[in-house]
Amino acid sequence: MAAGEGAPGFPPDFLAELRRRTDIVALVGQRVALRPSGREMVGLCPFHEERTPSFYVSPERQVYHCHGCHAGGDAIEFLRRARGLSFVEAVEELAAQAGLSVPARRALDPAERRRLDELEEMRAALEAALGFFRDSLVRPEGREAIEYLRARGVDGPTAQRFGLGYAPGDWDGMGRALGGRFEPAVLEAAGLRVPRGGGRPGAFDRFRHRVMFPIGDERGRIVGFGGRSLDPAEPAKYLNSPESRLFRKREALYALAEARPAIASKARAIVVEGYMDALACHQFGYPEAVATMGTALSAAQAGTLARLAESVLLAYDADAAGEAAAERAGGLGLLQERGVRVEVAALPPGRDPDEVLRGPGGPRAFEAAVAGAIPVIRYLVQRAIGPGGIAGLSPERRWAVAKRMVPVLLRCDAGVRIEYTEWIARALLLAPGELQRAVESAAGGSEHRNSKRWNASRVAGSRGRPALRSGAEAAEEMVLAACLQSAELFRRWIPGLSIHDFRSGAHQALFERMLAWHEAAAAAEPGAPGLPGAGRPPEPAEEPPGLALLDRAEDAGVRSLLARLVGRDLQAVDGVVLGQCVRRMRAAAREEELAQYRERDRDLAASGLGLESAERRAVLQRISELTAERAGFARGGSDG
């Protein structure tokens, strides 16, 4: 990308202004309950399951980063990933909220154009596959699939509305149908075709002899498929599309686009487990239903629901698996913290929503289960007590149940927490005061994100000099982060470093960007040092390059890495620490080269070359030099 250009195609000064006008804490706070931790805000990551907060937002730098799954970026990247938007769509939405006019975009460079074209090709391939599956359903080969759907009670309008289809049983049916329109790599990237193993050329259809359920994003665009096998001998009854640039199972909710109007009008979402459960709910008058596709409710899914609904009703299968799913649903905490009312429907034992709706009692039986839904906390306590009742539990067992409920109580607002604490104490025949003190103690000292006061030293770690983690990659990160955040450290260290000092390919690419920034600053006119922007004065040299590079980064991976490093807390990092890091990096580089030369020496010896060979003597000489250099770095020698 040329100096001064934005990502992708937006002027960098516009993106910088957009970032300045967007409060990332408020934006992230719509999906994540955040609490202060030093100069940052911290909470549970919305992009992966975790119980200890590792998701940090920096109000000062306007970036976020998760130390668990390594997601990171600025407000644009957060909105893009949280909502499944493209970069351009996220920019346009934030600009509308900030009252900014979106400027005309420059022509995309070939690499950017190729990435966007690939994404559009994937979307087009999925849409074409949807048409192929739907057409196959109404052809003679789809008769068994239609009979299956009829047997399950799915009517024609429902099948049409949700785009149900059929994947023929042969290995290459869809491949032949779509092969003339799409390159093999596109069909594989979209999860529609699978490369043959064993180095054999070609690929085969992923979905064969299955009823097909298209999976859409919040806007109704197809991102993947689920397939139900019609072969009783098939071990995988349900098969989903693989994870891709478009489809992430733990972020997607089946039937979300179809359910959004009803969720908005009713302020309620019904969450079920499977495709057929969701279809049955929609067909029988519960259009606010969405499905988690067989997984527990994730934090990302809960964040979507918390944005759309005031209450969430869990209608999982009433068997052991369904009850366990309700209890371990990682997103329940986020829903509670956002003030969303969470209830569990009391379905008849051993029956799922589809079976209840189509069973003897029909919709009335399901309505009774919905009407009899109880708050999730009461559900968990009643399940822990068991069918034998409280009389069969010892005092130790009753206190054990109470302690299991403390983390759940900590997710509730203070007033609700007090009421539920008293109710649990009564249900377990405990003294309310004792349980209340246990909850208050946990709230005051735990690391949970809903604690009223945080123990910053436990959450954020020591504020002293940071301990160096083992491994050269951690050292590389610290050097890059320091140079991105500090203009002084940048000017001091970058000129003396080389791309060969970095082992990570991502770090090498980022170092090249930083070096280009340095060279552009050095070439700027006297009196106006810095990298020229687009239509504005050059950046001052005393400004660190981190945020400016972030504004110009067009690749999501690069933006994520930059945001993570720009947002890293480096209060106590100084030249001494960076010197240690650089020595560690260079020692690792010598170690890697040393291993290569030793392997070369073994190959030469195996080929019959003796020590008199000039080639082998040269290899051994280099081994000796590298050994000495490695020892020098280990002793803390020169950084130059």
C-alpha positions in Angstrom: 0.0 0.0 0.0 1.4 3.4 -0.9 2.2 5.9 1.8 -0.8 8.0 2.8 -3.4 5.5 1.6 -6.1 4.1 3.9 -7.6 0.7 4.2 -9.2 -0.4 2.0 -9.4 2.7 -0.2 -10.3 5.2 2.5 -8.0 8.2 3.2 -6.1 7.6 6.5 -7.1 11.0 7.9 -10.8 10.1 7.5 -10.2 6.8 9.3 -8.2 8.5 12.1 -11.1 11.0 12.6 -13.6 8.2 12.6 -11.6 6.4 15.3 -11.4 9.7 17.3 -15.2 10.1 17.2 -16.0 6.5 18.1 -16.0 5.5 21.7 -14.7 1.9 21.6 -15.6 1.3 25.2 -19.2 2.2 24.5 -19.2 0.2 21.3 -17.7 -3.0 22.9 -19.9 -2.4 26.0 -23.0 -3.2 23.9 -21.8 -6.8 23.8 -19.4 -7.2 26.7 -19.8 -6.2 30.4 -16.6 -4.2 31.0 -15.0 -3.2 34.3 -12.0 -1.0 35.0 -8.5 -2.6 35.3 -5.8 0.0 35.6 -5.9 2.2 32.5 -7.9 -0.4 30.6 -11.3 -2.0 30.7 -11.6 -5.8 30.9 -14.3 -8.4 30.5 -15.0 -11.9 29.1 -14.2 -12.2 25.4 -17.2 -12.3 23.1 -15.3 -14.3 20.5 -14.5 -17.4 22.5 -15.5 -19.2 25.6 -13.6 -18.2 28.8 -14.3 -18.0 32.5 -11.5 -15.7 33.5 -11.5 -12.3 31.8 -8.8 -11.9 29.2 -10.4 -9.3 26.9 -9.0 -5.8 27.3 -10.1 -2.5 25.8 -7.8 0.5 25.9 -9.8 3.8 26.0 -6.6 5.7 25.5 -5.5 3.9 22.3 -9.1 3.0 21.2 -8.2 -0.7 20.5 -9.1 -4.0 22.0 -7.2 -7.3 22.4 -8.0 -10.8 23.8 -5.0 -12.5 25.4 -6.9 -15.8 25.1 -7.9 -16.1 21.4 -5.6 -13.2 20.2 -8.5 -11.4 18.6 -7.7 -7.7 18.3 -8.3 -4.5 16.4 -10.0 -1.1 16.6 -13.6 -0.1 16.6 -14.0 -0.9 12.9 -12.6 -4.4 13.3 -14.7 -5.1 16.4 -17.9 -4.1 14.6 -16.9 -6.0 11.5 -16.3 -9.2 13.4 -19.1 -8.9 15.9 -21.8 -8.2 13.2 -20.3 -10.2 10.3 -19.9 -7.0 8.2 -17.3 -6.2 5.6 -14.7 -3.6 6.4 -16.6 -1.1 4.2 -19.9 -1.8 5.8 -18.4 -1.4 9.3 -16.9 2.0 8.3 -20.2 3.2 6.8 -22.1 2.2 9.9 -19.7 3.9 12.3 -19.5 7.0 10.1 -23.3 7.3 10.2 -23.2 7.1 14.0 -20.4 9.7 14.2 -22.1 12.1 11.8 -19.2 11.8 9.3 -19.6 11.8 5.5 -17.9 8.9 3.9 -15.4 10.2 1.3 -14.9 8.7 -2.1 -12.7 5.7 -2.0 -9.6 5.3 -4.1 -9.2 2.5 -6.6 -8.3 -0.7 -4.8 -4.8 -2.1 -5.4 -4.5 -5.6 -7.0 -4.1 -7.4 -3.6 -7.1 -5.7 -2.0 -9.2 -6.3 -5.1 -8.2 -9.9 -5.2 -9.2 -10.4 -1.5 -12.6 -8.8 -2.0 -13.2 -10.7 -5.2 -12.4 -14.0 -3.5 -14.9 -13.2 -0.7 -17.6 -12.3 -3.3 -16.8 -15.4 -5.2 -17.3 -17.5 -2.0 -20.7 -15.8 -1.5 -21.7 -16.4 -5.1 -20.7 -20.0 -4.8 -22.8 -20.5 -1.7 -25.8 -18.8 -3.4 -25.3 -21.1 -6.4 -25.1 -24.1 -4.1 -28.3 -23.0 -2.5 -30.0 -23.0 -5.9 -28.6 -26.4 -6.7 -29.8 -28.0 -3.5 -33.3 -26.5 -3.8 -33.6 -27.6 -7.4 -32.4 -31.1 -6.5 -35.1 -31.3 -3.8 -37.9 -31.1 -6.4 -36.3 -33.5 -8.9 -36.9 -37.2 -8.8 -33.6 -37.8 -6.8 -35.0 -35.6 -4.0 -38.1 -37.7 -3.3 -36.6 -39.4 -0.3 -35.6 -36.0 1.2 -39.2 -34.7 0.6 -40.6 -37.8 2.3 -38.3 -37.2 5.2 -39.4 -33.6 5.6 -43.1 -34.7 5.4 -42.5 -37.4 8.0 -41.0 -34.7 10.2 -44.0 -32.5 9.7 -42.3 -29.7 7.7 -44.9 -28.1 5.4 -44.2 -26.6 2.0 -44.2 -22.9 2.9 -41.7 -23.5 5.7 -39.4 -25.5 3.4 -39.5 -22.7 0.8 -39.1 -19.9 3.3 -36.0 -21.4 4.8 -34.6 -22.6 1.5 -34.4 -26.3 2.4 -32.8 -28.5 -0.3 -31.2 -31.8 -1.0 -27.6 -32.8 -1.8 -27.6 -35.8 -4.2 -25.8 -38.9 -3.2 -23.2 -39.1 -5.9 -19.7 -37.8 -5.1 -19.5 -35.1 -7.8 -23.0 -33.9 -8.5 -22.7 -30.4 -7.3 -19.1 -30.2 -8.5 -20.3 -30.9 -12.1 -23.1 -28.4 -11.8 -21.0 -25.6 -10.4 -17.6 -26.4 -11.8 -18.1 -24.4 -15.0 -18.8 -21.2 -13.0 -16.4 -21.4 -10.1 -12.8 -22.3 -9.7 -12.1 -25.4 -7.6 -10.3 -23.3 -5.0 -13.4 -21.2 -4.5 -15.7 -24.2 -4.0 -13.2 -25.6 -1.4 -12.8 -22.2 0.4 -16.6 -22.0 0.6 -16.7 -25.5 2.3 -18.6 -27.1 -0.6 -15.9 -29.4 -1.9 -13.2 -31.4 -0.1 -9.8 -32.1 -1.7 -8.9 -35.7 -2.1 -6.3 -37.0 0.3 -3.1 -38.8 -0.3 -1.8 -36.3 -2.8 -4.4 -37.3 -5.4 -5.7 -34.5 -7.6 -9.3 -33.4 -7.6 -12.0 -33.0 -5.0 -15.4 -34.4 -4.0 -18.7 -32.9 -2.7 -18.8 -32.4 1.1 -22.5 -32.9 1.3 -24.0 -36.1 -0.2 -27.5 -37.6 0.3 -28.5 -35.1 2.9 -31.4 -32.7 3.5 -29.8 -29.3 3.4 -30.4 -26.4 5.7 -28.9 -23.0 4.5 -27.3 -21.0 7.3 -27.5 -17.2 7.0 -26.0 -14.3 8.8 -27.9 -11.6 10.5 -28.6 -9.9 7.2 -29.8 -13.2 5.6 -26.7 -13.8 3.4 -25.8 -17.4 3.1 -22.6 -18.2 5.0 -22.8 -22.0 5.2 -24.9 -25.1 5.3 -26.0 -27.9 7.6 -26.9 -31.3 6.2 -29.0 -34.1 7.8 -28.0 -37.5 6.4 -30.7 -39.8 4.9 -28.4 -42.8 5.2 -29.1 -44.7 8.5 -25.5 -46.1 8.3 -23.9 -42.7 8.1 -22.1 -42.1 11.5 -22.3 -38.3 11.2 -26.1 -37.6 11.2 -25.6 -33.9 11.0 -22.7 -32.2 9.1 -22.0 -28.5 9.0 -19.9 -26.4 6.7 -16.3 -26.0 8.0 -15.1 -22.8 9.6 -14.3 -20.2 6.9 -13.9 -16.5 6.3 -17.7 -16.4 6.2 -18.9 -19.1 8.6 -18.1 -19.4 12.3 -20.4 -21.9 14.0 -20.1 -20.4 17.5 -21.0 -16.9 16.1 -23.9 -18.0 13.9 -27.5 -18.5 14.9 -29.7 -20.5 12.6 -32.8 -18.7 11.4 -31.6 -15.3 12.9 -32.5 -13.2 9.8 -36.0 -14.8 9.7 -36.5 -14.3 13.5 -35.3 -10.7 13.8 -38.6 -9.0 13.1 -40.4 -11.2 15.6 -37.6 -10.8 18.2 -37.9 -7.0 17.8 -41.7 -6.9 18.1 -41.8 -9.4 21.1 -38.5 -8.3 22.7 -37.9 -12.0 23.2 -35.9 -14.7 21.6 -36.4 -18.4 22.0 -33.2 -20.4 21.7 -33.4 -24.1 20.7 -30.6 -26.5 19.7 -31.3 -27.8 16.2 -32.6 -27.0 12.8 -35.8 -29.0 13.1 -36.6 -27.4 16.5 -36.3 -23.9 15.0 -38.3 -24.8 11.9 -41.1 -26.3 14.1 -41.2 -23.2 16.2 -41.5 -20.9 13.2 -44.1 -23.2 11.6 -46.3 -23.3 14.7 -46.4 -19.7 15.7 -43.1 -18.9 17.4 -41.1 -17.0 14.8 -38.8 -15.5 17.4 -36.9 -18.9 17.6 -33.2 -19.3 16.6 -31.0 -22.4 17.0 -27.4 -22.8 18.2 -27.0 -25.8 16.0 -26.2 -28.3 18.7 -23.7 -26.3 20.7 -24.1 -24.5 24.0 -24.9 -20.8 23.8 -21.6 -19.1 23.1 -20.6 -15.6 24.2 -20.7 -14.3 20.7 -24.2 -15.7 20.1 -25.3 -14.3 23.5 -24.0 -10.9 22.5 -26.1 -10.9 19.4 -29.2 -11.8 21.3 -28.5 -9.2 24.1 -28.5 -6.5 21.4 -31.8 -7.7 20.0 -33.9 -9.0 22.9 -34.9 -8.1 26.4 -35.5 -11.7 27.4 -34.2 -15.0 26.2 -36.0 -18.3 26.7 -33.9 -21.5 26.5 -36.0 -24.4 25.1 -33.4 -27.1 24.9 -34.1 -30.8 24.8 -35.4 -32.0 28.1 -32.9 -34.8 28.4 -29.5 -35.0 30.2 -27.7 -33.4 27.2 -30.2 -30.6 27.0 -30.0 -29.9 30.7 -26.3 -29.9 30.6 -26.3 -27.5 27.7 -28.5 -25.1 29.7 -26.2 -25.3 32.6 -22.9 -24.8 30.7 -24.1 -22.3 28.2 -21.2 -19.9 28.3 -23.2 -17.0 27.0 -25.7 -17.0 29.9 -23.3 -14.8 32.0 -23.2 -12.1 29.3 -26.9 -12.1 29.0 -27.4 -11.7 32.7 -24.8 -8.9 32.9 -26.6 -7.0 30.2 -29.8 -7.2 32.1 -31.4 -9.7 29.8 -34.0 -11.9 31.5 -33.0 -15.6 31.0 -35.5 -18.4 31.5 -35.7 -22.1 30.9 -38.8 -23.8 29.5 -39.9 -26.9 31.3 -40.3 -29.3 28.4 -41.6 -32.8 29.0 -38.8 -35.3 29.9 -37.0 -36.7 26.9 -38.6 -34.5 24.3 -37.3 -31.6 22.3 -39.4 -28.6 21.0 -40.0 -30.2 17.6 -41.4 -33.4 19.3 -43.6 -31.3 21.7 -45.0 -29.1 18.9 -45.8 -32.1 16.7 -46.9 -34.4 19.6 -50.2 -35.2 21.1 -50.5 -31.9 23.0 -49.3 -29.9 19.9 -48.7 -26.2 20.2 -50.7 -26.0 23.4 -48.2 -28.2 25.2 -45.3 -26.1 24.0 -47.1 -22.9 25.0 -47.6 -24.4 28.5 -43.9 -25.1 28.7 -43.1 -21.6 27.6 -45.6 -20.1 30.1 -44.2 -22.2 32.8 -40.6 -21.1 32.1 -38.6 -20.4 35.2 -35.5 -18.1 35.8 -32.3 -19.9 34.9 -31.0 -19.5 38.5 -34.0 -21.3 39.9 -33.7 -24.0 37.2 -30.1 -24.6 38.1 -30.9 -24.9 41.8 -33.8 -27.2 41.3 -31.7 -29.4 39.0 -29.0 -29.5 41.6 -31.4 -30.5 44.3 -32.7 -33.3 42.2 -36.0 -35.3 42.2 -35.4 -36.5 45.8 -36.0 -33.0 47.2 -34.1 -31.0 49.7 -34.8 -33.4 52.6 -32.5 -35.9 51.0 -29.5 -33.6 51.0 -27.0 -33.3 53.8 -25.8 -29.9 55.0 -22.5 -30.3 53.2 -24.3 -31.1 50.0 -26.7 -28.1 50.4 -23.7 -25.8 50.9 -21.9 -27.3 47.9 -24.9 -26.4 45.8 -25.0 -22.9 47.1 -21.3 -22.4 46.4 -21.9 -23.5 42.8 -24.4 -20.7 42.4 -22.1 -18.0 43.6 -20.5 -17.3 40.2 -24.0 -17.2 38.7 -25.2 -14.7 41.3 -22.1 -12.5 40.7 -23.3 -12.0 37.1 -26.6 -10.4 38.3 -27.3 -6.8 39.1 -26.9 -5.9 42.8 -30.7 -5.7 43.5 -31.6 -8.9 41.7 -28.6 -10.6 43.2 -29.9 -10.0 46.8 -33.3 -11.3 45.9 -31.9 -14.5 44.3 -29.5 -15.0 47.2 -32.4 -14.9 49.7 -34.4 -17.3 47.5 -31.5 -19.8 47.1 -30.9 -19.7 50.9 -34.6 -20.5 51.5 -34.6 -23.3 48.9 -31.5 -24.9 50.4 -32.6 -24.3 54.1 -29.5 -22.1 54.7 -29.1 -18.9 56.7 -29.6 -16.0 54.3 -27.0 -13.9 56.0 -24.3 -16.6 55.7 -24.9 -17.0 52.0 -25.0 -13.3 51.4 -21.6 -12.9 53.2 -20.2 -15.6 50.9 -21.4 -13.8 47.8 -20.1 -10.4 49.0 -16.7 -12.0 49.8 -16.5 -13.5 46.3 -17.7 -10.2 44.7 -15.0 -8.2 46.6 -12.0 -10.5 45.7 -12.8 -12.5 42.6 -11.6 -11.8 39.2 -15.1 -12.1 37.8 -16.0 -9.2 35.5 -19.2 -8.4 37.4 -17.5 -7.8 40.7 -18.3 -4.3 41.9 -14.7 -3.6 42.8 -11.8 -5.2 41.0 -8.6 -6.4 42.5 -6.4 -4.7 39.9 -3.2 -6.5 41.0 -4.9 -9.9 40.5 -6.5 -9.0 37.1 -3.8 -6.9 35.5 -0.8 -8.4 37.2 2.2 -6.6 38.7 3.0 -3.1 37.6 6.7 -3.7 38.1 9.1 -4.6 35.3 7.3 -7.2 33.2 8.7 -10.7 33.4 9.9 -11.9 30.0 8.0 -15.0 28.8 10.1 -17.8 27.4 10.5 -17.9 23.7 11.8 -15.6 21.0 8.3 -14.8 19.7 7.3 -13.1 23.0 10.5 -11.0 22.8 9.7 -10.1 19.2 6.3 -8.9 20.3 7.7 -6.8 23.1 10.2 -5.1 20.8 7.6 -4.3 18.1 5.0 -3.1 20.7 7.5 -0.8 22.3 8.5 0.7 19.0 4.9 1.1 17.9 4.0 2.9 21.1 7.0 5.1 21.7 8.5 7.5 19.1 11.8 7.6 21.1 12.2 3.8 21.2 11.2 3.6 17.6 13.9 6.0 16.5 16.4 4.3 18.7 15.8 0.7 17.9 14.3 0.3 14.4 17.4 1.4 12.4 19.6 -1.2 14.1 17.2 -4.1 13.6 17.0 -6.3 10.6 14.2 -8.5 9.2 16.4 -11.5 9.9 16.2 -10.7 13.6 12.5 -11.9 13.5 11.5 -15.5 13.2 7.7 -15.0 12.9 6.5 -14.3 9.4 3.8 -11.9 10.7 6.4 -10.0 12.7 8.7 -9.8 9.7 5.9 -8.3 7.6 5.0 -5.8 10.3 8.7 -4.8 10.7 8.9 -4.1 7.0 5.9 -1.8 7.4 7.6 0.0 10.3 10.8 0.3 8.4 9.0 1.8 5.4 7.4 4.3 7.8 10.9 5.1 9.2 12.4 5.6 5.7 9.4 7.8 4.7 9.9 9.9 7.8 13.6 10.3 7.2 12.9 11.4 3.6 10.4 14.1 4.7 11.3 17.7 4.1 13.2 19.5 6.9 10.9 21.2 9.4 8.0 18.9 8.6 9.3 15.5 9.5 7.1 12.4 9.4 5.2 10.4 6.9 3.0 12.5 4.5 -0.7 11.9 4.9 -3.4 12.2 2.3 -4.3 15.8 1.9 -3.0 17.0 5.2 0.4 18.1 6.8 2.9 15.3 7.5 2.6 13.4 10.8 5.0 14.9 13.4 8.1 12.8 14.0 7.4 12.8 17.8 4.2 10.8 17.2 4.6 7.0 17.5 3.7 5.1 14.4 1.3 2.6 15.9 -2.1 4.2 15.4 -1.1 5.7 12.0 0.0 2.3 10.7 -3.3 0.9 12.1 -5.2 3.4 10.0 -3.4 2.4 6.9 -3.5 -1.4 7.4 -5.9 -3.0 4.9 -5.5 -6.7 6.0 -7.6 -7.8 8.9 -4.8 -10.0 10.3 -2.4 -7.1 10.2 -4.9 -4.8 11.8 -5.4 -7.4 14.6 -1.7 -7.7 15.3 -1.2 -4.0 15.2 -4.1 -3.4 17.6 -2.8 -6.0 20.0 0.6 -4.5 20.1 -0.6 -0.9 20.2 -2.9 -1.8 23.1 -0.3 -3.7 25.1 0.5 -2.3 28.5 4.3 -1.5 28.5 4.6 1.0 31.3 7.8 -0.4 32.7 9.5 -1.4 29.4 12.7 0.5 28.9 16.0 0.1 27.0 17.3 -2.6 29.4 14.2 -4.8 28.8 14.4 -4.2 25.1 18.1 -5.1 25.1 17.2 -8.4 26.7 14.5 -9.0 24.1 16.8 -8.3 21.2 19.5 -10.6 22.5 16.9 -13.3 23.0 15.7 -12.8 19.4 19.2 -12.9 18.0 20.2 -15.9 20.1 17.1 -17.7 18.7 18.1 -16.7 15.2 21.6 -18.2 15.7 20.1 -21.3 17.2 17.9 -21.8 14.1 20.8 -21.3 11.7 23.0 -23.5 13.9 20.5 -26.4 13.6 20.5 -26.0 9.8 24.3 -26.1 9.6 24.5 -29.1 11.9 21.9 -30.9 9.7 24.0 -30.0 6.7 27.1 -31.4 8.4 25.3 -34.7 9.1 24.2 -34.9 5.5 27.8 -34.4 4.3 29.2 -37.0 6.7 26.6 -39.5 5.6 27.5 -38.9 2.0 31.1 -40.0 2.7 32.8 -36.6 2.9 35.6 -36.5 5.5 37.0 -33.6 7.5 39.5 -33.0 4.7 36.6 -31.8 2.5 36.7 -28.1 1.9 32.9 -27.9 1.9 32.6 -29.7 5.2 35.4 -27.6 6.8 33.5 -24.5 5.8 30.3 -25.9 7.4 32.1 -26.7 10.6 33.7 -23.3 10.7 30.3 -21.7 10.4 29.0 -23.9 13.2 31.9 -22.7 15.4 31.1 -19.1 14.7 27.4 -19.5 15.3 28.1 -21.3 18.6 30.3 -18.4 19.8 27.7 -15.8 18.7 24.9 -17.7 20.5 26.9 -17.9 23.7 27.7 -14.1 23.4 24.0 -13.3 23.2 23.2 -15.6 26.1 25.8 -13.8 28.3 24.2 -10.5 27.5 26.6 -9.2 24.8 26.1 -6.4 22.4 22.8 -5.8 20.9 24.2 -4.4 17.7 
